[in-house]
Each structure stands twice: as C-alpha cells, then as structure tokens.
Amino acid sequence: MALIRFYRKFKKGFIFEQGLFWLFSIILFTVVLIYTRGDFNFYSIDLHMAVNILITVLLLAISVYINLLWLIPAYFNKRKFLVFTILEIANIFLFIFLNYYFSYFFEGGKQPKNLFSEIVAELILVLLFLLVSTLLKFMRDSIALQDVELRIKEVEKQKIEAELRALKAQVNPHFFFNILNSLYALSLDKSDKAPELILKLSDLMRYVIYESIDDLVPIRKQLEFLKSYVYLERLRSDESLDVQFEVKGEQYDVKVAPLLYLAFIENAFKHGARTISDSPYIHIVFDLEQEDRVIFTIENRTDPFRQKHPDGGFGLSNVKKRLELLYPGKHELTISESVSIYRVDLIIFVE
C-alpha cells in the first residue's frame, strides 16, 4: 500500500517537491558541517568526503520515508501511538547504526575521537529531519484537506441551489393551475367577478414570474402579493367566509425567500373556505415587530370529515423542503390540528 501511495504522489509532482527538499538539505548539511567543525572547510571536500556526505543524506532519506510512508499512515494516523513510538525509536537507532557503520568504513576503520558526541550529533540530525519532514507533510495534508472541504462545500451549495430552483419551479405551475381553475369556474357561471379576477391574476403572474426570481425579497412586496392573492380568493368564496389579514409592526424591509407563505394560505382557502362549518374563517397574521424574525400565523376552520394527507399535500411538502434548505436551524414550523381547527405557526430568523 505504501508503494502504491508513493507512485500516486510521484505522478502528482511529489518527486519534484522531494527532490527540491533533499537538494536544499544537502546544501544545508554541508554548510552546517563546515561551520561546526573547526578542522573542516569547503576546500577540503574531496570525492571521498562527498560520497560520505551523500550516504549520510541517503540514510536520512530512508529514515524519513520509513516515517512518512509507513509509520505515520499505518500507526500514527490510526492512533496506535505506542507501536508508532517504538518503531520510530527503532527507525532512529537504525539510522545511527548504519551511519556509524558506513562512516567507520569510509574512515578506514578509525574510531571517532569522541564516540558519545558523534552519536548525539547523529541523533540530533535525524530528529531534526524527521521533525521537519513530518511538519511539512502535515502542512501539505492540511492544505489538501481544506481544498477538498472547499470543493465538497461548493458541490453541496450547487446541489442545494439546484434543488431550490426545482422546488421554486414547481410552485409556479401549481399556483397558476389553481387560479386558472378558479377562473374557469367563474367563466362557466358567467360571473361578473371574472374580469376583476383576470386583472388581479395578471398582477400575481407578474410577481411570480419577474419579482420572485431573487433569493430574497423584501417582506413588503410579499405582503402586497399575498394580499392580492387573498383578495382574489375571496372573490370566488362564499360571503359567509370570514377572512382577516393583519400585519403587526413596520419592519417592511426585512427580506425572506419568496413564495414561502403562499402554500399555507392556499391550503387554508382550499379547506377553510369549503368547510361545512356554520362559521368558516381564515385568520392570517404577520408579526414584524422584531428585527431578527418574521412571525407568521394562519388559522382556519376545517371539515372534520375531510381526508387528511400525511405530508399536508404537495404545496406544504414543497415549502417544508424549502425551509429545511433555506433556513436550516433558523426556522420554527409548528402545525397543529384539532377536530375543526387547523393552525400554522412559522418563525423565520433573519440576519
């Protein structure tokens, strides 16, 4: 598995980055060697010494890649810290042993003047390279992870936007079919209300087609649209239906997503205007008294014997999905229903 990962990284420019790192390491190692040994200078480097330096760097590279390609993925990332520590110590001592052995060989079997100091120096050297290479790996992985997270968020955002567009697109034909059915019914009865209904319908169509395309719309425009819709519905309703539309407060510049409230009002007229109750009513209240929220309430009488849909029908199912996508954790929707009363309370928290 380590070889496979190495090959994939090789294809993505990994070898170039590592080559640059080790070239810099050789230069730095040589410079440090010159300035830390009084009896050593740049002009004293011959082929024998150069090979010795390159072998030391090669052994460092072996220790570093054992750490990066095996120990960290297989043990550290899997939280096997004890095994990782033991094997890392073995990795360090392997470098010290091999480097001492090759140095001893290149020096013609001569023991260093101070064996303990030599071992400490090699220990510091390998620890330094392991630490730096590990930090660079974690930084690279962190940047790559952030890039992946950004891409995931962008994909999720595009998916949500596409789903919202699809849901909004479903609202328009559903709304127009309901209105056209009403218009058809009035035309069959040759009602005098038909011309006024057509005029109001044109205003509603203008809002739905042109003004509701934005992600957020001032509540002022939405109230005008909803009042026109309520007026239109009252034209074709029985005169016994008590309809009240109340607005509290004056925070008219608060913006919310368009066409969110239409489904609730459509549902109220669908069931509340046709109830067999002696005193049918629909009460609509918008509370705009607080700057950080819009409180919407609608209540109507219903037919206790009507057939109930488990999700509230197409319109309510649609608006619930839109609320979940548009206002996750920023809305409260409560639907309560008794034998003859249906009530919706919706709070949208705005910024």
Secondary structure, 3 states (H helix, E strand, C coil): CHHHHHHHHHHCCHHHHHHHHHHHHHHHHHHHHHHHCCCCCHHHCCHHHHHHHHHHHHHHHHHHHHHHHHHHHHHHCCCCHHHHHHHHHHHHHHHHHHHHHHHHHHCCCCCCCCHHHHHHHHHHHHHHHHHHHHHHHHHHHHHHHHHHHHHHHHHHHHHHHHHHHHHHHHHHHHHHHHHHHHHHHHHHCCCCCHHHHHHHHHHHHHHHHHHCCCCCEEHHHHHHHHHHHHHHHHHCCCCCCEEEEEEECCCCCCEECCCCCHHHHHHHHHHHCCCCCCCCEEEEEEECCCCCEEEEEEEEECCCCCCCCCCCHHHHHHHHHHHHHHCCCCEEEEEEECCCEEEEEEEEECC
